[in-house]
Amino acid sequence: MIVRFFRFTRLLQVLVSIFFSFLIIILKLDELNLDALIGLILLILIFLISIFLISKNSLLKNNQFLTFSFIIFCCFISHFNLDYTLFFSYLFLLISLRKTYSLNSNKRINKKLFDIGVWFCLSFILFPESIIFLPTLIIGISIFYKSNFSNYFKMFFGIISIYIFSWAINFMFYENISFGNFLAGTYNTLKAESSQCTICKNNNITQLTFVGFYCLIFLVFLIKFFGANLVERTKSVFLLIFFINTLLAIYIIENFAIFLFFPFLITLTKLIAKTKKHLITDIIFLAFILFNIISL
């Protein structure tokens, strides 16, 4: 009964899922401050952009149970800090992914390649550790369009353009530093942040259980729903590459959970939609809610 309510991604289901997700996360917070509130709003924006990305690129045959999967994910992410800078970075990364998927239309390719670099650079500037997703974009260009130096150069031109623009803004309004020092500062920040986390020391058993649960879901997804034709298999391969890249985040990013969001949403939604025994899914859903209430 619970699952059937979330069967379609309509306004009522979206609003109810947002309400429950807010409630789950707020109950876990020690203090509801401005940073946490911004993080919550960004999480909703990430969810809405993900729905658009999934619909626009036909990553699922329908959007059934996306809202249900969102609530399940919020049960997990409530055990992490709501870092709004990290959420902003992931938002830009998703837009970059959207541009990568759209390459298979063979329209306005040069602009899309440039845009991939622009949005990725914005993600990188806000959160330098997101550079680990650069291989995903490079391979995505090869999968959805063509693998050649010219295409990669156009993407890197977008990256370099925004990075130089960021330095220029910093130079004029904040710090009078050379481009070389600005670049060195980015490198030092990346090195300092990533060295603090080697399968991050602060990750608790709940967070690592989430990763194990997620890996199991993805494995079942690959075995059962890898794709019935070349188009579906191509999209599954790209999702697999993004999934592998995401697992690397566990090693260098303490609050890594948000990077699992997009593939988690697709894989769990697909599994639930194909599960005919909704009573079992209802029980699992209630168990997750109960677990979060007990662990307050």
Salt bridges, closest charged atoms under 4 A:
ASP115 OD2 - LYS99 NZ 3.68
ASP115 OD2 - LYS111 NZ 2.78
